[in-house]
């Protein structure tokens, strides 16, 4: 139950929107970054074992996920610095 005073001060819809976006962004970016690390380590291991095709696939995964992480960080910076 919300206090009547808080309702006049807090925009609950905007607050829930921020919490939702923060959760999705945090979990999503963390997951994609973990795939980047997985791709880099597996590619190195497989290349060392002579499995070039599989190493290339993991390297491609690491590259795509790395670009996604950088794009997410850049998007966050743009959103934070935009005047709106």
N, C-alpha and C positions, 0 to 999 in steps of 0.2 A: 504494500500500500504506500503510495507516494504522499508526501506532505503537500498541502496546498501551496505553501510558500515556495517549495522547490519547483512546482509546476510553472510558476510565474517567472522563475529565473532560468531554468534549464530547458533547453529544447531537446526533449527526449528522443525524438526521431533522428535528429542530427547526431546525437551522442551514440545511439545504436548503430547508425550508419558508419560512423568513425570506428567503433569497436569491431564491427563486422569486417570492414575493409582492412583494418590493421591485422586482424586474425588471419584472413585469407592471404594478405600480402606476406605476412611473416612466415606462415606455414608454407606457402607456395614458393617463395624465394629460397627458403631454407631447403626445401625438397629438391628444387632444381640445382642448387649449389651442391647438394650431396651427390646428385647424379653427375655433376661435373667432376667431382673428386673421384667417384667410382670409375668414370670413363678414363680419366688420366692414369689412375693406378692400374686398372686392368689392361689398358693399351700398352703400358710399359712392361707389364709382366708377360703379356702374350707376344710382344715383339721380341723380348728376350728369349722366349721359348721357340721362336721361329714361326709362329702362327700369324702371318702378316695380314691375312684377310680379316680375321677376327680382331686383330689389333687396330686395323683401320676403321672398323665399325665402332669400336669403343672410342677411338680418337675423334670420329665424327660426332658421336654422342657428346663427348666432352666439349667439342667446339660449339655445337649448337646450344648446349646448356650454358656454356660460358657467355655466349652472346646474349642469351635470354636474361642472365643475371645482370650483366652490364646494362642492358636495356631497362630492366626493372629499376635499377639504382638511378639511372638517368631520368626515368619517368618520375620517380619519387622526388628527385631534386627539382625538376621542372614544376611539379605540382606544389612543392613547398615554397618555391620562390615566385610563383605567379601571383599577380595581384588580381584578386577576383572576389 
